[in-house]
């Protein structure tokens, strides 16, 4: 048992280094709740709760309410508490993700943890992709060249906002010409296409040897994705659709996907992501762990899952795939005392002195600097969790 002395929650707003364009809009800053569980012996476990813009203002208000209302009794009841969070949708899953992460960072085995999800300090490094925004072909080609020059072997191109198929073809052609045939290319459409548009555009770019296309269709219809998968040769990945193990199972049952892109904070945290990975591996479908543009805290949680994914055999996508975790550099600060280590397309936790089980240390001064002016600190007499 771990005795907790205090819990602190802080809301932060960290600007992007520069505006980042996707098919669903422009990102200017990442708002997040940072949760710290302070053990009686002084150790600190950290977790992060975030939402996607598509979740809307109502979900954001619910998230604020849930986090600010956390009590010692609720945290002591963990892991029973996640059941009560399910009724709050994306906001509830975000809170569960933060608390599960914080407990794991303290080295507490959260109930139901998959045996392969290690809680030892800083697992091995994992391959990661570079993420390139929606920019003109020449600028995109130069960004791709620079990414490959520093060691990335997989590039994810944001797409979906092009009004004409020829514009998409120009962008993909420019990148493929710039980096050659051996670099893996992915498209991330963020659900911007309907079925016919997706069919036409993927047929137009399949000659460029895409590893897969991520979330080509809007909505959460497994049958529509399965129909697209029958129509085109480009492997299909689901991302925004994957919100729970139940949804992942439906996609797998429908034969709708070649890859599941799992964002731990979206599905309810590392434990929920682990459950989905086990389901997918049993069907020969690889999982790519990705971020929702979290700070280094949420990314470290994803890194722990990615480093321990079960092996997958078969399928249309080469394994192990690179993961979508190299995004903390898009923000002004990752809120870590020592940043995650990115070296030639591989990412690992720094695991320096004083690091928690996730191999990271929070930069408390940075949390204060990026405060969104909503924070609280609560302390109680020592109690067992």
Secondary structure by P-SEA (a helix, b strand, c coil): cccccbbbbbbbbbbcccccccccccccbbbbbbbbbbcccbbbbbbbbbbcccccaaaaaaaaaaaaaccaaaaaaccccccccccccaaaaaaaaaaaaaaaaacccccccccccccccccbbbbbbbbbccccaaaaaaaaaaaaaacccbbbbbccccccaaaaaaaaaaaaaaccccbbbbbbccccccaaaaaaaaaacccccccccccccccccaaaaaaaaaccccbbbbccccccaaaaaaaaaacccccccccccccccaaaaaaaaaaaaaacbbbbbbbccccaaaaaaaaaaaaccccccccccccccccccccccccccccccccccccccbbbbcccccccccccccaaaaaaaaccccccccccccccc
